[in-house]
Amino acid sequence: MNTWQSLQAKLIKFRNDRDWAQLHNPKDLALALSIEAAELNELFLWKNSEDADLEKVKEELADVFAYALLLAENMIWILRK
């Protein structure tokens, strides 16, 4: 298992432990991804890149990656049907 697959497996376990799979359809995951990307963009708005809060950037970037991986997993599952 590669690093991405391991990360994706951990995210899926996190999701399943909270019974969120029922909410994770492609549309809603894509919307969540877009919203998190907008929150990431907001951290840089009207600032020089080096003035952005690095910890908040890390948090929002993690959210973007998480939703992207969950969307990819969801779409692969749908395409295999």
Residue frames as qw, qx, qy, qz and C-alpha x, y, z in Angstrom:
[[0.000, 0.892, 0.453, 0.000, 0.00, 0.00, 0.00],
 [0.433, 0.380, -0.027, 0.817, 1.46, 3.36, -0.98],
 [0.140, -0.146, -0.412, 0.888, 1.30, 6.56, 1.08],
 [0.372, -0.060, -0.193, -0.906, -1.79, 7.93, -0.70],
 [0.636, -0.226, -0.672, -0.306, -3.65, 4.65, -0.27],
 [0.449, -0.223, -0.686, 0.527, -2.70, 4.55, 3.40],
 [0.054, 0.090, 0.214, -0.971, -3.89, 8.12, 3.93],
 [0.508, -0.113, -0.414, -0.747, -7.09, 7.41, 2.04],
 [0.593, -0.238, -0.769, 0.012, -7.70, 4.29, 4.16],
 [0.259, -0.216, -0.566, 0.752, -7.30, 6.34, 7.35],
 [0.258, 0.034, -0.040, -0.965, -9.72, 8.96, 6.06],
 [0.587, -0.169, -0.617, -0.496, -12.26, 6.28, 5.15],
 [0.492, -0.268, -0.757, 0.336, -11.96, 4.74, 8.62],
 [0.050, -0.150, -0.334, 0.929, -12.40, 8.20, 10.19],
 [0.428, -0.032, -0.296, -0.853, -15.49, 8.75, 8.01],
 [0.617, -0.183, -0.721, -0.256, -16.94, 5.31, 8.69],
 [0.348, -0.179, -0.715, 0.579, -16.38, 5.55, 12.45],
 [0.126, 0.243, 0.281, -0.920, -18.65, 8.62, 12.39],
 [0.388, 0.495, 0.777, -0.019, -21.22, 7.13, 9.98],
 [0.134, 0.672, -0.071, -0.725, -20.67, 9.96, 7.49],
 [0.265, -0.034, 0.802, 0.535, -20.53, 7.79, 4.36],
 [0.233, 0.650, 0.723, -0.007, -24.25, 8.40, 3.80],
 [0.056, 0.912, 0.127, -0.387, -23.46, 12.11, 3.38],
 [0.263, -0.576, 0.530, 0.564, -20.46, 11.67, 1.09],
 [0.695, 0.553, 0.452, 0.081, -21.94, 11.64, -2.39],
 [0.595, 0.205, 0.249, 0.736, -19.97, 13.09, -5.32],
 [0.038, 0.800, 0.261, 0.539, -21.92, 16.36, -5.42],
 [0.509, -0.855, -0.053, -0.081, -21.53, 17.13, -1.73],
 [0.780, -0.325, 0.158, 0.510, -17.87, 16.08, -1.67],
 [0.477, 0.425, 0.263, 0.723, -17.16, 18.32, -4.66],
 [0.169, -0.873, -0.178, -0.421, -18.95, 21.22, -2.96],
 [0.694, -0.698, 0.022, 0.172, -17.03, 20.62, 0.27],
 [0.736, -0.003, 0.205, 0.645, -13.76, 20.52, -1.69],
 [0.252, 0.654, 0.248, 0.669, -14.62, 23.81, -3.37],
 [0.403, -0.877, -0.124, -0.229, -15.56, 25.46, -0.08],
 [0.768, -0.517, 0.097, 0.366, -12.36, 24.32, 1.60],
 [0.608, 0.245, 0.235, 0.718, -10.32, 25.58, -1.36],
 [0.003, -0.815, -0.205, -0.542, -12.08, 28.94, -1.02],
 [0.609, -0.792, -0.022, 0.030, -11.20, 29.01, 2.68],
 [0.769, -0.168, 0.182, 0.590, -7.58, 28.33, 1.73],
 [0.370, 0.555, 0.265, 0.696, -7.69, 31.17, -0.82],
 [0.279, -0.900, -0.209, -0.261, -9.14, 33.51, 1.78],
 [0.722, -0.570, 0.002, 0.392, -6.01, 33.13, 3.92],
 [0.563, -0.019, 0.284, 0.776, -4.00, 34.77, 1.14],
 [0.168, 0.808, 0.455, 0.334, -6.51, 37.45, 0.16],
 [0.008, -0.960, 0.009, -0.280, -5.05, 40.96, 0.21],
 [0.614, -0.698, 0.340, 0.140, -1.75, 39.71, 1.67],
 [0.325, 0.626, -0.700, -0.109, 1.69, 38.80, 0.51],
 [0.843, -0.007, -0.525, -0.112, 2.11, 35.03, 0.53],
 [0.488, 0.149, -0.656, 0.556, 4.58, 35.16, 3.39],
 [0.237, -0.248, 0.344, -0.874, 2.04, 37.03, 5.55],
 [0.761, -0.220, -0.398, -0.463, -0.49, 34.19, 5.54],
 [0.591, -0.493, 0.525, -0.362, -0.88, 32.28, 8.81],
 [0.311, 0.376, -0.857, -0.165, 1.09, 29.08, 8.12],
 [0.202, 0.036, 0.913, -0.352, -0.82, 26.96, 10.66],
 [0.567, 0.456, 0.358, -0.585, -4.18, 27.94, 9.17],
 [0.492, 0.543, -0.517, -0.443, -2.82, 27.28, 5.67],
 [0.076, 0.229, -0.970, 0.039, -1.78, 23.78, 6.80],
 [0.377, 0.236, 0.749, -0.491, -5.24, 23.14, 8.27],
 [0.598, 0.556, 0.088, -0.571, -7.13, 24.29, 5.18],
 [0.381, 0.513, -0.702, -0.315, -4.76, 22.48, 2.84],
 [0.125, -0.080, 0.972, -0.184, -5.31, 19.28, 4.84],
 [0.520, 0.409, 0.527, -0.535, -9.07, 19.75, 4.42],
 [0.532, 0.601, -0.308, -0.511, -8.66, 20.23, 0.66],
 [0.221, 0.367, -0.895, -0.124, -6.58, 17.06, 0.36],
 [0.302, 0.076, 0.872, -0.378, -9.00, 15.10, 2.56],
 [0.603, 0.498, 0.322, -0.534, -12.03, 15.99, 0.47],
 [0.464, 0.587, -0.529, -0.401, -10.13, 15.36, -2.77],
 [0.058, 0.250, -0.966, 0.031, -9.13, 11.88, -1.59],
 [0.403, 0.253, 0.756, -0.449, -12.63, 11.09, -0.38],
 [0.589, 0.580, -0.005, -0.562, -14.11, 12.28, -3.67],
 [0.339, 0.491, -0.755, -0.274, -11.62, 10.17, -5.62],
 [0.135, -0.053, 0.967, -0.208, -12.48, 7.10, -3.52],
 [0.503, 0.410, 0.513, -0.562, -16.19, 7.75, -3.99],
 [0.555, 0.602, -0.249, -0.517, -15.92, 8.16, -7.75],
 [0.184, 0.371, -0.900, -0.136, -13.77, 5.06, -8.16],
 [0.297, 0.123, 0.883, -0.343, -16.35, 3.07, -6.21],
 [0.565, 0.541, 0.257, -0.567, -19.17, 4.42, -8.41],
 [0.449, 0.599, -0.510, -0.424, -17.27, 3.72, -11.64],
 [0.007, 0.256, -0.967, 0.004, -16.61, 0.11, -10.59],
 [0.579, 0.206, 0.577, -0.538, -20.35, -0.65, -10.24]]
